[in-house]
C-alpha cells in the first residue's frame, strides 16, 4: 500500500503542477494546438512517474509494469469492447428525454463554428452513412492499435501498470474503486479546460470520476487475463478514437447525458461490466472479480 500512496501522491503533484504552469502560460481551453500538445504530454506523465519509481526501487522496468508483447485473444477483446460501448451509449442516449436520432449529424454540427460546420458538412456529404460508419470503425481500430495506444500507454503504465502491481493482495473491487477515483480526479485540469464536458466543466470533474470508476473493472480484468498492460492501452486508445461516434448521430441532450462519457455511457458501461462479471463467474469460473489481485 505504501508504494501505491507514493505513486498517487507523486503523479498527482507532478501532473497538477504541470497543468498549473500551462494555465499560467495562458492555456485556458481546448481547441487549440497548444492544448493538443499539452494534453498529449499530460497523458505521458503517469508513465514517467512509474518508470522513475521503478528505477528508484530497483525493480525490473517492463516486466515490473506488466508490459508483455505476447499477443493473445484478449487483445482482440480490448479492440471490440470499446466499439460496442460507443454504439451502446449512442443507442441508450435515444432513450433519454429530449434526445433524438439525426442522420444529418445536426446535433454534432451545431457545436462547431460556422466555418468548421461548413467543412464538416462537405466532408460528410461525400460518403453514405453506412460507408462513413465503416470508415470510422476501421480508422478507430487502426488508431487505437497504433498512435492512440502509444499515448494511452502513457497513462496505463501508471494506472494499470505500476498502481495495479502495487495493489496486489487487495480485493479486486477495492482496487478498482481506488484506481478509478484517483484516475478520474487526475483528469480535473483537462476537464476544467473543457475536455469531454465543455458545457459543464465543473460538474464534468465529478462525471469523469464516475466514468473512470466504471471503466476500471473491465480494463483491469483485460490486463489480468492477457497478462499485459498493452491490452489496457489498446482499449483506451480505441475508446478515444471511437467515442465521438456515440454522439455523432444525436440531436438534443448535452454532454452530461449523451455518449460514452454521459449518463448513457455510464449505463452502457454498467451493462458491459455485468457481462464480464457473469462470464468470469459462470463461464470461466475464475471469479477474478471477487478475489484478491494476484
Secondary structure, 3 states (H helix, E strand, C coil): CHHHHHHHHHHHHHHHHHHHHHHHCCCCCCCCHHHHHHHHHHHHHHHHHHHHHHHHCCCCCCHHHCCCCCCCHHHHHHHHHHHHHHHHHHHHHCCCCCCEECCCCHHHHCCCCHHHHHHHHHHHCCCCHHHHHHHHHHHHHHHHHCHHHHHHHHHHHHHHHHHHHHCCCCEHHHHHHHHHHHHHHHCHHHHHCCCCCCCCHHHHHHHHHHHHHHHHHHHHHHHHHHCCCHHHHHHHHHHHHHCCHHHHCEECCCCCCCCCCCHHHHHHHHHHHHHHHHHHHHHCCCCHHHCECC
